[in-house]
Amino acid sequence: MAATIPEFGQAVASALDWLGYSPDTAGPVVGIKGATLGAMCQGIVPMRSIVIRFAEELARQANGRGDLPDWWCDVDAWLALAGLPPRRELIPRRPSSSGNGLARPTPSSPTREAPTGEQSAAAYYQPRYERLPVGASYVHVFWLHDGNDQRVFRFNLPAHVDYRERAARLKQALASLTKSEFDRKYARYRIQPGTE
């Protein structure tokens, strides 16, 4: 039986409402059967590829409109809300020297300095984890603190998400991106003054 996640259903229903469609009328537009969209509105999580198709089509429909939540244009955020793993970044496979056709794992990229001499974001931000209770459940929160121990970024994850995998990706981004690259990529998670 498919998983049921009420928050996912509410988000899908809100997105369809924002598009101005019912599940049946949205079917041809997003390329997903109306019955499947109706089930998604009830919180029933479909196959991973359907969640990806829905999120990509929603992002395409949004195309520059600012009247929707930022995370609606993030496929990985939809996958996380549905309790599914994020998309994988494909690494080209090289044949191994043993000739068995299996590729050797590639090492993660080391901390680097940009040509301008800027250090990695890890030199500026320190991640901290907190588990915040919300009603009968909780939310995983990753804070990034600056050198003055001020909270600069906030990443929220639902209780059912594997927060360790997200933490590893975040630490990898801190190590591999410069501060300016990191600030641009994760700007939507930056804490605005007075909103913490």
Buried (B, 14 or more C-beta within 10 A) or exposed (E): EEEEBEBBBBBBBBBBEBBEBBBEEBBEBBEBBBEBBBBBBBBBBBEEEBBBBBBBBBBEBBEEEEEBBEBBBBBBBBBBBBBBEBEEEEEEEEEEEEEEEEEEEEEEEEEEEEEEEBEBBBBBBBBEEEEEEEEEEEBBBBBBBEEEEEEBBBBBBBBBBBBEEBBEEBEEBBBBBBBEBBBEEBEEBEBEEEEE
